[in-house]
């Protein structure tokens, strides 16, 4: 008798195994989670904290490592948990930035490094930059729903908002992006 395939998409099957392995202390399981989810975390954080995204992502993953043994749930819940941690670390970074004194604007700034210039020229960087021009609530909603692939309920939990508010913010953000794109291509 033939067994039916699981209802989860193939990527979730692999991540389910990786999540279980990571919770059991297997570094390969954690590495698989990181490889799959880190790009979306970085894109989200670039919109929220800009140039500090890599540092905040590192802090996010350190907290994941520290607290993974207390996490209970499936891959979808893990994604929500991960982005909730990323958002909290991003808010912490924004608070730190607000407390820091502003650098002297007459100082000679250091030029950008070649890797940063190359990354900024990529299509993904352009799109993330465009999303970053949205109002903060719309940018976060679009990043979590469209880029990170979270469902409405999970995105609402991450943002501490009602699902309806997330739907509206996402819709408004996507409309603004469509208008901006029409201006660019038109």
C-alpha positions as CSV (number, residue, x, y, z in Angstrom):
1,X,0.0,0.0,0.0
2,X,1.4,3.4,-1.0
3,X,1.7,6.1,1.6
4,X,0.4,9.6,0.8
5,X,2.8,12.5,0.6
6,X,2.7,14.9,3.5
7,X,0.5,18.0,3.1
8,X,3.5,20.3,3.8
9,X,5.5,21.8,1.0
10,X,8.9,20.2,0.4
11,X,10.8,23.1,1.8
12,X,8.9,22.8,5.1
13,X,9.6,19.1,5.3
14,X,13.4,19.9,5.1
15,X,13.0,22.7,7.6
16,X,10.9,20.6,9.9
17,X,13.7,18.0,10.0
18,X,16.3,20.8,10.4
19,X,14.3,22.4,13.3
20,X,14.1,19.1,15.1
21,X,17.8,18.5,14.7
22,X,18.7,22.0,15.8
23,X,16.5,21.6,18.9
24,X,18.4,18.4,19.6
25,X,21.7,20.3,19.4
26,X,22.8,19.3,15.9
27,X,24.7,22.2,14.4
28,X,23.8,21.0,10.9
29,X,20.1,21.4,11.7
30,X,20.8,25.0,12.8
31,X,22.9,25.7,9.8
32,X,20.1,24.5,7.5
33,X,17.7,26.9,9.3
34,X,20.1,29.7,9.1
35,X,20.8,29.2,5.3
36,X,17.1,29.1,4.5
37,X,15.9,32.0,6.7
38,X,18.8,34.4,7.0
39,X,18.3,36.1,3.6
40,X,14.7,37.0,4.5
41,X,15.8,38.1,8.0
42,X,18.4,40.4,6.5
43,X,16.0,41.9,3.9
44,X,13.5,42.6,6.6
45,X,16.1,44.2,8.9
46,X,17.6,46.3,6.1
47,X,14.2,48.0,5.9
48,X,13.8,48.4,9.6
49,X,17.4,49.4,10.7
50,X,19.3,50.0,7.5
51,X,23.0,49.6,7.7
52,X,22.9,47.9,11.0
53,X,20.9,44.9,9.6
54,X,23.9,42.5,9.7
55,X,24.7,43.2,13.3
56,X,21.0,43.0,14.3
57,X,20.7,39.7,12.4
58,X,23.6,38.3,14.3
59,X,22.1,39.3,17.6
60,X,18.8,37.7,16.5
61,X,20.4,34.4,15.7
62,X,22.4,34.5,18.9
63,X,19.1,34.8,20.8
64,X,17.6,32.0,18.7
65,X,20.6,29.7,19.7
66,X,20.2,30.7,23.3
67,X,16.4,30.1,23.5
68,X,15.8,27.3,20.9
69,X,15.4,24.7,23.6
70,X,12.4,26.6,24.9
71,X,10.7,26.9,21.5
72,X,7.8,24.6,20.8
73,X,5.9,24.6,17.5
74,X,6.2,23.9,13.8
75,X,8.2,25.6,11.1
76,X,5.6,28.3,10.5
77,X,5.6,29.1,14.3
78,X,9.4,29.1,14.2
79,X,9.4,31.7,11.4
80,X,7.1,33.9,13.4
81,X,9.2,33.5,16.5
82,X,12.4,34.3,14.5
83,X,10.9,37.5,13.0
84,X,9.5,38.5,16.4
85,X,13.0,38.2,17.8
86,X,14.4,40.1,14.8
87,X,11.9,42.9,15.3
88,X,12.7,43.2,19.0
89,X,16.4,43.3,18.4
90,X,15.8,46.0,15.7
91,X,13.8,48.1,18.1
92,X,16.6,47.8,20.6
93,X,19.0,49.0,17.9
94,X,16.8,52.0,17.1
95,X,16.8,52.9,20.8
96,X,20.6,52.6,20.9
97,X,20.9,54.8,17.8
98,X,18.6,57.4,19.3
99,X,20.9,57.6,22.4
100,X,24.1,58.0,20.5
101,X,25.5,61.5,19.7
102,X,25.3,62.5,16.1
103,X,28.7,62.3,14.3
104,X,30.2,65.6,13.2
105,X,28.9,66.3,9.7
106,X,32.2,68.0,8.7
107,X,34.3,64.9,9.3
108,X,35.6,63.2,6.2
109,X,33.4,60.1,5.7
110,X,34.8,56.8,4.9
111,X,33.9,55.7,1.3
112,X,31.7,52.6,0.8
113,X,33.4,49.3,0.5
114,X,33.2,47.4,-2.8
115,X,31.0,44.6,-1.5
116,X,28.4,47.1,-0.3
117,X,28.3,48.9,-3.6
118,X,27.9,45.7,-5.5
119,X,25.1,44.6,-3.2
120,X,23.3,47.9,-3.5
121,X,23.3,47.5,-7.3
122,X,21.5,44.2,-7.2
123,X,17.8,43.9,-7.9
124,X,17.0,42.7,-4.4
125,X,18.8,45.7,-2.8
126,X,16.8,48.1,-5.1
127,X,13.5,46.5,-4.1
128,X,14.3,46.5,-0.4
129,X,15.3,50.1,-0.8
130,X,12.0,50.9,-2.4
131,X,10.1,49.2,0.3
132,X,12.1,51.1,2.9
133,X,10.6,54.3,1.5
134,X,7.2,53.3,2.7
135,X,5.8,54.4,6.1
136,X,7.3,52.1,8.7
137,X,4.1,50.1,9.4
138,X,3.5,49.4,5.7
139,X,7.2,48.5,5.1
140,X,7.2,46.0,8.0
141,X,3.9,44.5,6.9
142,X,5.1,44.1,3.3
143,X,8.4,42.6,4.3
144,X,6.9,40.1,6.7
145,X,4.0,39.1,4.4
146,X,5.5,39.2,1.0
147,X,9.3,38.8,1.5
148,X,9.4,36.7,4.6
149,X,6.3,34.8,3.6
150,X,4.5,34.9,7.0
151,X,0.8,34.5,7.1
152,X,-1.4,37.3,8.3
153,X,-1.9,35.9,11.8
154,X,1.9,35.3,12.4
155,X,2.8,38.8,11.0
156,X,0.2,40.3,13.3
157,X,1.8,38.6,16.3
158,X,5.3,39.8,15.2
159,X,4.0,43.3,14.9
160,X,1.7,43.3,17.9
161,X,-1.2,44.3,15.7
162,X,-4.6,42.9,14.7
163,X,-4.6,40.8,11.5
164,X,-6.9,43.3,9.8
165,X,-4.4,46.1,10.5
166,X,-1.7,44.0,8.9
167,X,-3.8,43.3,5.9
168,X,-4.6,47.0,5.4
169,X,-0.9,48.0,5.9
170,X,0.2,45.4,3.5
171,X,-2.4,46.4,0.9
172,X,-1.6,50.1,1.2
173,X,2.2,49.4,1.0
174,X,1.8,47.3,-2.1
175,X,-0.4,50.0,-3.7
176,X,2.2,52.6,-3.0
177,X,4.9,50.4,-4.4
178,X,2.8,49.8,-7.6
179,X,2.4,53.6,-7.9
180,X,6.1,54.1,-7.5
181,X,6.9,51.4,-10.0
182,X,4.5,53.0,-12.5
183,X,6.4,56.2,-12.2
184,X,9.8,54.4,-12.7
185,X,8.7,52.3,-15.7
186,X,6.2,54.8,-17.2
